[in-house]
Amino acid sequence: MNATKVKVSPSRGSIIISTFQSRKSASKIAKEMISRKLCACVNIIKINSFYYWKEKIQYDNEYLCFFKTVSSAKLKKELKKIHPYEVPEIIEVKIDSIDKEYLEWLIG
């Protein structure tokens, strides 16, 4: 079965990626962003992260969040304000092809 795909402008759909130190923190922020209608959906995945910070290689369990949105500028601004990390990871992946029905749901 072939799903209908639609092309969208970069401002129509994005996935914002961010990491958090705890499931509690990730869940709290995910619920807040959804309730404020800054995103339609958030996936939270437990990951292991290796990174260089304060002159040392660090290793931590983290929670990776995928925020699906059509309001990326607002979402990124709010995430930066409330994120618990000193230097939060806030990365935008613009959607250039998406299932039509999913896009309609994402837009609301």
LINHU-V259017 format. One record per residue. N is the residue number from 1. RES is the residue in one small letter. SS is DSSP state (alpha for helix, beta for strand, coil for the rest). PSI is psi in whole degrees, 0 to 359 (none if undefined). OMEGA is omega in whole degrees, 0 to 359 (999 if undefined). Layout:
n: <N/N>
res: <RES/RES>
ss: <SS/SS>
psi: <PSI/PSI>
omega: <OMEGA/OMEGA>
This chain:
n: <1/2/3/4/5/6/7/8/9/10/11/12/13/14/15/16/17/18/19/20/21/22/23/24/25/26/27/28/29/30/31/32/33/34/35/36/37/38/39/40/41/42/43/44/45/46/47/48/49/50/51/52/53/54/55/56/57/58/59/60/61/62/63/64/65/66/67/68/69/70/71/72/73/74/75/76/77/78/79/80/81/82/83/84/85/86/87/88/89/90/91/92/93/94/95/96/97/98/99/100/101/102/103/104/105/106/107/108>
res: <m/n/a/t/k/v/k/v/s/p/s/r/g/s/i/i/i/s/t/f/q/s/r/k/s/a/s/k/i/a/k/e/m/i/s/r/k/l/c/a/c/v/n/i/i/k/i/n/s/f/y/y/w/k/e/k/i/q/y/d/n/e/y/l/c/f/f/k/t/v/s/s/a/k/l/k/k/e/l/k/k/i/h/p/y/e/v/p/e/i/i/e/v/k/i/d/s/i/d/k/e/y/l/e/w/l/i/g>
ss: <coil/coil/coil/coil/beta/beta/coil/coil/coil/coil/coil/coil/coil/beta/beta/beta/beta/beta/beta/beta/coil/coil/alpha/alpha/alpha/alpha/alpha/alpha/alpha/alpha/alpha/alpha/alpha/alpha/alpha/coil/coil/coil/coil/coil/beta/beta/beta/beta/beta/beta/beta/beta/beta/beta/beta/beta/beta/coil/coil/beta/beta/beta/beta/beta/beta/beta/beta/beta/beta/beta/beta/beta/beta/coil/coil/alpha/alpha/alpha/alpha/alpha/alpha/alpha/alpha/alpha/alpha/alpha/coil/coil/coil/coil/coil/coil/coil/coil/beta/beta/beta/beta/coil/coil/coil/beta/beta/alpha/alpha/alpha/alpha/alpha/alpha/alpha/alpha/coil>
psi: <125/125/143/129/143/144/140/152/157/333/354/331/137/158/123/127/134/155/153/154/343/154/322/312/314/315/318/312/321/312/320/315/323/316/331/4/33/347/161/335/148/128/136/126/132/132/169/128/135/133/161/122/130/51/16/154/126/156/127/152/133/175/118/127/136/108/118/126/161/6/57/321/315/316/313/319/314/319/315/323/319/357/137/343/148/317/89/147/116/102/134/129/114/138/125/351/133/148/133/313/322/318/316/318/318/318/327/none>
omega: <180/176/177/178/175/174/179/175/182/181/184/181/179/169/177/182/177/178/181/184/181/176/180/180/180/181/180/181/177/180/180/181/177/182/177/178/175/173/182/188/174/172/180/184/176/181/172/183/171/182/180/182/178/174/179/171/181/174/180/165/179/177/182/180/172/178/180/191/167/180/189/182/179/181/180/180/181/177/181/180/189/184/182/181/176/177/184/171/176/185/178/173/182/181/177/176/185/175/185/182/179/178/179/178/181/179/178/999>
